Amino acid sequence: MIATADNERHKDAVIIGGGIAGLQSALDLADQGYKVAVVERQASIGGRMISLSKVYPTLDCASCITTPKMSAAAHHENIELLTYTEVDSITPGPNGHTVVVTRKATHVNADKCIGCRLCEYACDTEYPDDFEQGLGSVRAISVAFTNAIPQKAVLDADYCLACGLCLRACPTDAIEFDQQPRQETIHADVVIVASGFQLNALTIKPQYSAAQNQNVISPLTLERLLAPHGPYGRVLRPSDGKIPESIAFVQCAGSRDQSIGVPYCSRVCCMYAIKQAMLLSGSLPTADITIYYMDIRAFGKGYEQFYQNAKAMGINFVRGKVSKIDSVDKDDLLVHVEYTEEPQDCVRKQRHDMVVLAQGMIPQWNPTSFSPVQIGSDGFVATPDSVSPCTTNVPGIFVAGAAAGPKDIVDSIAEAGAAAMEAGRYLSKRAHLDHTARTVALELIA
């Protein structure tokens, strides 16, 4: 049952997505004096970037970049954060856009919750933590993660036993077991879609044995293993906790492949694999690290030098295509790879302790069913104007970051600023037209 809220919100702009692109757009617009609402489906803003260990090519701490922007957005007087909220529909009209959202039930009164986490400490029910890619566990009621914003607890009704431990532990009586989702309406002049990306399924290519062997992992899982605040505090392979001595990266495992419906290049895979290999080399100095690739695409500023630095560190780059991965002795992996730079192409078998698959980037959110925004053949938001790549087919609706296609953090931030600029111009033009219309009306009355 969804309750209908009585109040309706009026904003200058709605940003769909609270990742790095959405936050940058929100801050740029808010600094110009516009009222902005950020709609985020997760319990915290920060998006994918907040879960990363470091960023390339500078190897700066990802949290050190993201957390200040999260904090700035949370404390900005012109920004309202609507976390744990889903977008139901976007309807253009003569006076702007009507965005209908559903505030999902957290079963915690956000106004009363002080983020003390006593409810979390009291709860004795645990389940796999999505933020830790299933490597760690989280309580049935908890704050999303350590540096989450907002620092408000969320109770997962699917795992709650209704034992009352959190209710008794809460010092402010914030627990509301009977809380229901509620629908709200936001009227805004502009909308910026910054809904980001997700990775296609780890098991999308069954020949890579990800469903049978825990040591075939995703790059996001490796990010958590590398993170100093990750689930283990060091790199251990998931199946048995062994320190891996041989690690392989399989590139284009989810991109450039017509058979799985992802014919395009995901752009970031080569560079994040190189970054992760360099970090692994620092964490595990004696480990053998191999990257199996079809082509290295190092297209950004300083990226080629980053690649050359990795080669100089002793990371093994093998040009070839991996056809199959088999399990050996239960936990180890046997990689079948066709070497394409040999005098005659040959297939070899290499044994590794852990394999990282470069999954393809696909859209996180597809608004086809409830929005007039045109979607391209690749599933991302279409941008028909090549001169202005942040505009969509609908006036007043703009797009930023990976919602428009695969791109890295640097390009996402730059594009978010461009989207905010386009939105600001659109708002300024509307304000001028409204002022002109009022002036003409007053002259006619006079």
C-alpha positions as CSV (number, residue, x, y, z in Angstrom):
1,M,0.0,0.0,0.0
2,I,1.3,3.4,-1.0
3,A,0.2,6.5,1.0
4,T,-0.4,9.7,-0.9
5,A,1.3,12.8,0.6
6,D,-0.7,15.9,0.9
7,N,2.1,18.3,0.1
8,E,3.6,19.0,-3.3
9,R,7.0,20.3,-3.9
10,H,8.0,23.1,-6.2
11,K,11.6,23.2,-7.3
12,D,13.6,24.9,-10.1
13,A,15.4,21.6,-10.9
14,V,15.1,17.9,-10.2
15,I,18.3,15.8,-10.4
16,I,17.7,12.1,-10.9
17,G,20.6,10.3,-9.3
18,G,22.9,11.2,-6.4
19,G,26.2,9.9,-7.8
20,I,29.1,12.1,-8.6
21,A,27.5,13.5,-11.8
22,G,24.2,14.3,-10.1
23,L,25.9,15.9,-7.1
24,Q,28.1,18.1,-9.4
25,S,25.0,19.2,-11.3
26,A,23.1,19.9,-8.1
27,L,25.9,22.0,-6.6
28,D,26.5,24.0,-9.7
29,L,22.8,24.9,-10.0
30,A,22.4,25.5,-6.3
31,D,25.4,27.9,-6.2
32,Q,23.5,29.9,-8.8
33,G,20.6,30.3,-6.4
34,Y,18.3,27.7,-7.9
35,K,16.3,25.4,-5.7
36,V,17.2,21.7,-6.4
37,A,15.9,18.3,-5.4
38,V,18.2,15.3,-5.7
39,V,16.3,12.0,-6.0
40,E,18.4,9.0,-5.1
41,R,17.1,5.4,-5.1
42,Q,19.7,4.2,-2.5
43,A,19.7,5.1,1.2
44,S,22.7,7.3,0.7
45,I,24.0,9.7,-1.9
46,G,27.5,9.0,-3.4
47,G,26.7,6.5,-6.2
48,R,29.3,4.1,-7.4
49,M,32.3,6.3,-6.7
50,I,31.9,6.2,-3.0
51,S,32.5,2.5,-3.0
52,L,35.8,2.7,-5.0
53,S,39.2,2.5,-3.5
54,K,41.2,4.9,-5.7
55,V,40.8,6.7,-9.0
56,Y,43.0,6.7,-12.1
57,P,45.3,8.0,-13.3
58,T,46.3,10.0,-10.1
59,L,45.5,7.1,-7.6
60,D,43.8,9.6,-5.4
61,C,41.4,8.3,-2.7
62,A,37.9,8.1,-4.2
63,S,36.2,8.8,-0.8
64,C,38.4,11.9,-0.3
65,I,36.9,13.3,-3.6
66,T,33.3,12.2,-3.2
67,T,32.7,12.7,0.5
68,P,33.2,16.6,0.4
69,K,30.7,16.8,-2.4
70,M,28.3,14.7,-0.6
71,S,28.6,16.9,2.5
72,A,28.4,20.1,0.5
73,A,25.2,18.9,-1.1
74,A,23.7,17.8,2.2
75,H,24.4,21.2,3.9
76,H,23.5,23.4,0.9
77,E,20.5,25.6,1.7
78,N,19.2,25.2,-1.9
79,I,19.5,21.4,-2.1
80,E,17.0,18.9,-0.8
81,L,18.1,15.3,-0.7
82,L,15.3,12.7,-1.3
83,T,17.1,9.4,-0.6
84,Y,15.6,5.9,-0.8
85,T,13.3,7.3,-3.4
86,E,12.2,5.9,-6.8
87,V,11.0,8.0,-9.8
88,D,7.5,6.8,-10.9
89,S,6.9,9.2,-13.8
90,I,8.1,12.4,-15.6
91,T,5.4,14.4,-17.4
92,P,6.2,17.5,-19.4
93,G,3.7,20.4,-19.3
94,P,3.4,24.0,-20.4
95,N,4.6,25.2,-17.1
96,G,7.5,22.7,-16.6
97,H,7.7,19.1,-15.6
98,T,5.8,17.0,-13.1
99,V,7.9,14.4,-11.4
100,V,6.1,11.8,-9.3
101,V,8.3,9.9,-6.9
102,T,7.8,7.2,-4.2
103,R,9.5,7.6,-0.9
104,K,10.2,4.0,0.1
105,A,9.5,3.0,3.7
106,T,12.6,3.0,5.9
107,H,10.6,2.2,9.0
108,V,12.6,4.9,10.8
109,N,11.4,8.4,11.4
110,A,14.2,10.4,9.7
111,D,13.4,13.5,11.8
112,K,13.9,11.6,15.0
113,C,16.8,9.5,14.0
114,I,20.2,10.9,15.2
115,G,22.4,8.3,13.5
116,C,23.7,6.9,16.8
117,R,23.5,3.3,15.3
118,L,22.4,1.8,18.7
119,C,19.6,0.1,16.8
120,E,22.1,-1.5,14.5
121,Y,24.3,-2.7,17.4
122,A,21.3,-4.2,19.1
123,C,20.0,-6.1,16.1
124,D,21.1,-9.7,15.8
125,T,19.8,-10.5,12.3
126,E,22.4,-10.3,9.5
127,Y,22.3,-10.7,5.7
128,P,24.8,-10.1,2.8
129,D,25.8,-6.5,2.4
130,D,25.3,-5.2,-1.1
131,F,27.7,-2.3,-0.5
132,E,30.4,-4.8,0.2
133,Q,29.4,-6.8,-2.9
134,G,28.2,-9.6,-0.7
135,L,31.6,-10.1,1.0
136,G,30.5,-8.7,4.3
137,S,27.2,-8.7,6.3
138,V,24.9,-6.0,7.4
139,R,22.2,-5.9,10.1
140,A,18.5,-5.9,9.3
141,I,18.5,-2.2,10.5
142,S,21.6,-0.1,9.8
143,V,23.1,3.0,8.4
144,A,24.0,2.3,4.7
145,F,27.8,2.5,5.3
146,T,30.3,4.3,7.5
147,N,30.4,7.7,5.7
148,A,26.8,7.6,4.3
149,I,24.9,10.8,3.9
150,P,22.4,11.1,5.4
151,Q,23.4,9.2,8.5
152,K,20.0,7.7,9.0
153,A,19.1,4.1,9.7
154,V,17.0,2.0,7.3
155,L,15.2,-1.2,8.4
156,D,14.9,-3.9,5.8
157,A,11.5,-5.5,6.3
158,D,12.5,-8.6,4.3
159,Y,15.0,-9.6,7.0
160,C,13.4,-8.0,10.1
161,L,12.2,-10.5,12.7
162,A,10.1,-7.9,14.6
163,C,11.9,-8.9,17.8
164,G,11.8,-5.4,19.1
165,L,15.5,-5.2,20.0
166,C,16.0,-2.1,17.9
167,L,12.8,-0.5,19.3
168,R,14.1,-0.9,22.8
169,A,17.6,0.4,21.9
170,C,16.5,3.5,20.1
171,P,16.9,6.6,22.4
172,T,14.6,8.8,20.4
173,D,11.7,6.4,19.6
174,A,12.4,6.7,15.9
175,I,11.5,3.1,14.9
176,E,8.2,2.9,13.0
177,F,7.3,-0.7,12.1
178,D,4.1,0.4,10.4
179,Q,5.6,3.1,8.2
180,Q,4.3,2.9,4.6
181,P,5.8,4.1,1.2
182,R,4.4,7.4,0.2
183,Q,4.0,9.1,-3.1
184,E,5.0,12.7,-3.7
185,T,4.8,15.1,-6.6
186,I,7.6,17.6,-7.5
187,H,6.9,20.4,-10.0
188,A,10.1,21.6,-11.6
189,D,11.2,23.7,-14.6
190,V,14.1,21.4,-15.5
191,V,15.1,17.8,-15.0
192,I,18.6,16.4,-15.2
193,V,18.9,12.6,-15.6
194,A,22.1,11.5,-13.9
195,S,21.1,7.9,-13.1
196,G,24.5,6.4,-13.8
197,F,25.3,2.8,-14.8
198,Q,25.3,-0.8,-13.6
199,L,27.4,-3.7,-14.7
200,N,25.9,-6.5,-16.7
201,A,25.6,-9.9,-14.9
202,L,28.8,-11.6,-13.8
203,T,27.2,-14.8,-15.2
204,I,26.2,-13.4,-18.6
205,K,28.9,-15.6,-20.2
206,P,28.5,-19.0,-18.7
207,Q,31.8,-20.2,-20.2
208,Y,33.6,-18.1,-17.6
209,S,32.3,-20.2,-14.7
210,A,31.3,-17.3,-12.4
211,A,28.3,-19.2,-11.2
212,Q,30.4,-22.2,-10.2
213,N,33.5,-20.5,-8.7
214,Q,33.5,-17.7,-6.1
215,N,37.0,-16.7,-7.2
216,V,35.7,-15.3,-10.5
217,I,34.8,-11.8,-9.3
218,S,33.6,-8.5,-10.6
219,P,35.8,-5.3,-10.7
220,L,33.5,-3.7,-8.0
221,T,34.2,-6.7,-5.7
222,L,37.9,-6.2,-6.2
223,E,37.5,-2.4,-5.4
224,R,36.0,-3.4,-2.0
225,L,38.9,-5.9,-1.4
226,L,41.4,-3.2,-2.2
227,A,39.7,-0.5,-0.1
228,P,41.3,0.1,3.3
229,H,37.8,0.2,4.8
230,G,36.7,-2.9,2.9
231,P,35.2,-6.1,4.3
232,Y,38.6,-7.9,5.1
233,G,41.0,-5.0,5.4
234,R,43.3,-6.7,2.9
235,V,43.1,-8.7,-0.4
236,L,41.8,-12.3,0.2
237,R,40.1,-14.5,-2.3
238,P,36.4,-15.1,-1.4
239,S,36.2,-18.9,-1.4
240,D,38.7,-19.8,1.3
241,G,40.4,-16.6,2.5
242,K,43.7,-17.4,0.8
243,I,46.1,-14.6,-0.1
244,P,46.1,-14.9,-3.9
245,E,49.5,-15.5,-5.5
246,S,48.3,-15.3,-9.2
247,I,45.6,-12.9,-10.4
248,A,44.2,-12.5,-13.9
249,F,42.1,-9.8,-15.5
250,V,39.9,-10.8,-18.4
251,Q,39.1,-7.7,-20.5
252,C,36.1,-7.3,-22.8
253,A,34.3,-10.0,-20.8
254,G,31.0,-8.1,-20.9
255,S,31.6,-5.6,-23.8
256,R,32.3,-5.6,-27.5
257,D,30.2,-8.8,-27.8
258,Q,27.2,-9.1,-30.0
259,S,26.2,-12.4,-28.4
260,I,25.3,-10.7,-25.1
261,G,23.8,-7.6,-26.6
262,V,26.6,-5.2,-25.7
263,P,28.4,-4.5,-28.9
264,Y,30.0,-1.2,-27.7
265,C,33.2,-0.6,-25.7
266,S,32.6,0.3,-22.1
267,R,35.6,2.7,-22.2
268,V,36.7,2.5,-18.6
269,C,37.6,-1.2,-18.3
270,C,41.2,-1.1,-19.6
271,M,42.0,1.8,-17.3
272,Y,40.4,0.5,-14.1
273,A,42.0,-3.0,-14.7
274,I,45.4,-1.3,-14.9
275,K,44.7,0.8,-11.8
276,Q,43.6,-2.3,-9.9
277,A,46.6,-4.3,-11.1
278,M,48.9,-1.5,-9.8
279,L,47.2,-1.4,-6.5
280,L,47.4,-5.2,-6.2
281,S,51.1,-5.0,-7.0
282,G,51.5,-2.7,-4.0
283,S,49.3,-4.8,-1.7
284,L,50.7,-8.2,-2.8
285,P,54.3,-7.5,-4.0
286,T,55.1,-11.2,-4.8
287,A,51.8,-11.9,-6.7
288,D,51.9,-12.6,-10.4
289,I,49.4,-10.3,-12.1
290,T,48.3,-10.8,-15.7
291,I,45.9,-8.7,-17.9
292,Y,44.4,-10.6,-20.9
293,Y,43.3,-7.9,-23.4
294,M,42.1,-7.5,-27.0
295,D,43.1,-3.8,-27.2
296,I,44.3,-1.4,-24.6
297,R,42.2,1.8,-24.9
298,A,44.0,4.5,-23.0
299,F,42.4,7.6,-24.5
300,G,42.5,10.2,-21.7
301,K,45.1,12.7,-20.5
302,G,47.9,10.9,-18.8
303,Y,46.3,7.5,-19.5
304,E,49.0,6.2,-21.9
305,Q,51.7,7.0,-19.4
306,F,49.7,5.3,-16.7
307,Y,49.6,2.2,-18.9
308,Q,53.3,2.4,-19.5
309,N,54.0,2.8,-15.7
310,A,52.0,-0.4,-15.1
311,K,54.2,-2.3,-17.6
312,A,57.3,-0.9,-16.0
313,M,56.1,-2.3,-12.6
314,G,56.1,-5.8,-14.0
315,I,52.4,-6.3,-14.7
316,N,52.1,-8.9,-17.4
317,F,50.0,-7.8,-20.4
318,V,49.0,-10.6,-22.8
319,R,47.2,-9.8,-26.0
320,G,44.6,-12.5,-26.5
321,K,41.0,-13.6,-26.1
322,V,39.9,-15.8,-23.2
323,S,37.5,-18.4,-24.4
324,K,36.8,-20.4,-21.3
325,I,37.6,-20.6,-17.6
326,D,37.5,-23.9,-15.7
327,S,37.6,-24.7,-12.0
328,V,40.7,-26.7,-10.9
329,D,41.0,-28.4,-7.5
330,K,37.7,-26.7,-6.4
331,D,39.1,-23.2,-5.8
332,D,41.8,-22.5,-8.5
333,L,41.0,-21.5,-12.0
334,L,42.3,-22.6,-15.4
335,V,42.1,-19.8,-18.1
336,H,42.0,-20.9,-21.7
337,V,43.4,-18.0,-23.8
338,E,44.1,-17.6,-27.5
339,Y,47.4,-15.6,-27.8
340,T,47.0,-13.3,-30.8
341,E,50.5,-11.9,-31.0
342,E,52.3,-15.2,-31.4
343,P,53.7,-16.0,-34.9
344,Q,50.8,-18.4,-35.1
345,D,47.8,-18.0,-32.9
346,C,47.8,-20.6,-30.2
347,V,45.6,-21.5,-27.3
348,R,47.3,-21.9,-23.9
349,K,46.0,-22.8,-20.4
350,Q,47.1,-20.7,-17.5
351,R,46.4,-21.4,-13.8
352,H,45.3,-18.5,-11.5
353,D,44.1,-18.2,-7.9
354,M,41.6,-15.4,-8.8
355,V,40.1,-13.9,-12.0
356,V,38.5,-10.5,-12.4
357,L,36.0,-10.1,-15.3
358,A,35.7,-6.7,-17.0
359,Q,31.9,-6.6,-17.1
360,G,30.2,-4.2,-19.5
361,M,28.5,-0.9,-18.5
362,I,24.8,-0.8,-19.1
363,P,22.2,1.8,-18.0
364,Q,21.2,1.8,-14.4
365,W,17.8,3.2,-15.2
366,N,15.6,3.0,-18.3
367,P,12.7,5.5,-18.2
368,T,11.1,4.3,-21.4
369,S,7.8,3.3,-19.8
370,F,7.1,6.6,-18.0
371,S,9.1,9.3,-19.5
372,P,9.1,11.0,-23.0
373,V,13.0,11.0,-23.0
374,Q,14.2,9.1,-26.1
375,I,16.4,6.1,-25.5
376,G,19.2,5.1,-27.9
377,S,19.7,1.6,-29.4
378,D,22.3,0.9,-26.7
379,G,19.7,1.6,-23.9
380,F,21.3,4.8,-22.7
381,V,19.5,8.2,-22.9
382,A,19.8,9.5,-26.5
383,T,21.4,12.9,-27.1
384,P,20.4,13.9,-30.6
385,D,22.3,17.3,-30.7
386,S,25.9,16.5,-31.2
387,V,26.8,20.2,-30.5
388,S,25.2,20.0,-27.1
389,P,25.6,16.5,-25.8
390,C,23.7,17.1,-22.5
391,T,20.4,17.9,-24.2
392,T,17.7,15.3,-24.9
393,N,14.7,15.3,-27.3
394,V,12.6,17.0,-24.6
395,P,13.1,20.7,-23.9
396,G,14.0,21.2,-20.2
397,I,15.2,17.6,-19.7
398,F,19.0,17.2,-19.7
399,V,21.4,14.3,-19.2
400,A,24.7,13.9,-17.5
401,G,27.3,11.3,-16.7
402,A,27.0,7.6,-17.5
403,A,23.2,7.9,-18.0
404,A,24.1,9.0,-21.6
405,G,26.7,6.3,-22.2
406,P,29.8,4.7,-20.7
407,K,32.3,7.2,-19.5
408,D,34.8,7.7,-16.7
409,I,34.7,9.9,-13.6
410,V,36.5,12.8,-15.2
411,D,34.2,13.0,-18.2
412,S,31.1,12.5,-15.9
413,I,32.0,15.5,-13.8
414,A,32.8,17.7,-16.8
415,E,29.5,16.7,-18.4
416,A,27.6,17.3,-15.2
417,G,28.9,20.8,-15.2
418,A,27.8,21.2,-18.8
419,A,24.3,19.9,-18.0
420,A,24.0,22.4,-15.1
421,M,25.1,25.2,-17.5
422,E,22.5,24.2,-20.1
423,A,19.8,23.9,-17.3
424,G,20.8,27.3,-15.9
425,R,20.5,28.9,-19.4
426,Y,17.1,27.3,-19.8
427,L,15.9,28.5,-16.4
428,S,17.1,32.0,-17.1
429,K,15.4,32.1,-20.5
430,R,12.1,30.9,-18.9
431,A,12.4,33.5,-16.2
432,H,12.9,36.2,-18.9
433,L,9.9,35.0,-20.9
434,D,7.8,34.9,-17.8
435,H,8.8,38.5,-16.9
436,T,8.1,39.7,-20.4
437,A,4.7,38.0,-20.4
438,R,3.8,39.6,-17.0
439,T,4.9,43.0,-18.3
440,V,2.8,42.7,-21.4
441,A,-0.2,41.6,-19.3
442,L,0.1,44.6,-17.0
443,E,0.4,47.0,-20.0
444,L,-2.8,45.5,-21.5
445,I,-4.6,45.9,-18.2
446,A,-3.4,49.5,-17.9
